[in-house]
Amino acid sequence: MTTSKKHRCFCSEPMGDKLVYELPGIGPVLGGRLQNRGIIRARDVLGRFLVLNKDEWKFKNWLRDSCGANAKQQRDCYNYLREWTSNHL
């Protein structure tokens, strides 16, 4: 599996106050949809990931239902959050 530069950069640094559309797999369109639902920061998505106990199926379904993410976008975001939590928590 190859990762994008965005993924590698994100995994190597604290999440801080990054906006949701800065997450790998989430761009301006999906980010806008999430923001319309009150999910503004990347840490909000991380919180959902943790509430769902890092369950891949549940998280990907939540992302699809919340903003219409396709399978690749779901996978990119999930893989990033899984790696980020392994490195930082």
C-alpha positions in Angstrom: 0.0 0.0 0.0 1.3 3.4 -0.9 0.4 6.6 1.1 0.1 10.1 -0.1 2.3 13.0 0.9 -0.7 14.4 2.7 -1.0 11.1 4.7 2.7 10.9 5.6 2.8 14.6 6.7 -0.3 14.2 8.8 0.8 11.1 10.5 4.1 12.6 11.5 2.7 15.7 13.3 0.1 16.6 16.0 -3.4 17.1 14.8 -3.8 20.4 16.5 -6.5 22.6 15.1 -6.4 21.3 11.5 -9.7 21.6 9.6 -11.6 18.5 8.6 -10.9 18.9 4.9 -7.1 18.6 5.6 -7.6 14.9 6.5 -6.4 12.4 3.9 -9.4 11.2 1.9 -11.4 14.4 2.8 -11.1 17.4 0.5 -13.0 20.6 0.2 -16.3 19.1 -1.0 -16.6 16.3 1.7 -15.1 18.7 4.3 -17.8 21.2 3.5 -20.5 18.6 3.9 -19.0 17.6 7.3 -18.7 21.2 8.4 -22.4 21.7 7.5 -23.1 18.9 10.0 -21.0 20.7 12.7 -17.9 18.6 12.2 -15.3 21.4 11.8 -12.0 20.1 12.9 -10.0 16.9 12.1 -10.1 16.1 15.8 -13.9 15.9 15.6 -13.5 13.1 13.1 -10.8 11.5 15.3 -13.3 11.6 18.2 -15.9 9.7 16.1 -13.2 7.2 15.1 -12.5 6.6 18.8 -16.1 6.5 19.9 -16.6 3.8 17.3 -13.7 1.9 18.9 -11.6 2.2 15.8 -14.0 -0.3 14.0 -13.2 -0.1 10.3 -16.7 -1.1 9.1 -18.6 1.3 11.5 -16.3 4.2 10.8 -16.4 3.8 7.0 -20.2 3.6 7.1 -20.4 6.7 9.3 -18.2 8.6 6.9 -20.2 7.5 3.9 -23.5 8.4 5.6 -22.2 11.7 7.0 -20.6 13.2 3.8 -21.0 10.7 1.0 -17.4 9.6 1.0 -16.6 6.9 -1.6 -14.7 3.7 -0.8 -11.3 5.1 -1.5 -12.0 8.3 0.5 -13.2 6.1 3.4 -10.2 3.9 3.2 -7.7 6.8 3.1 -9.3 8.5 6.1 -9.6 5.3 8.1 -6.0 4.3 7.4 -4.7 7.7 8.3 -6.6 7.7 11.6 -5.5 4.2 12.5 -1.9 5.1 11.8 -2.1 8.4 13.6 -3.6 6.9 16.8 -0.8 4.2 16.7 1.8 6.9 16.6 0.3 9.5 19.0 -2.0 7.7 21.5 
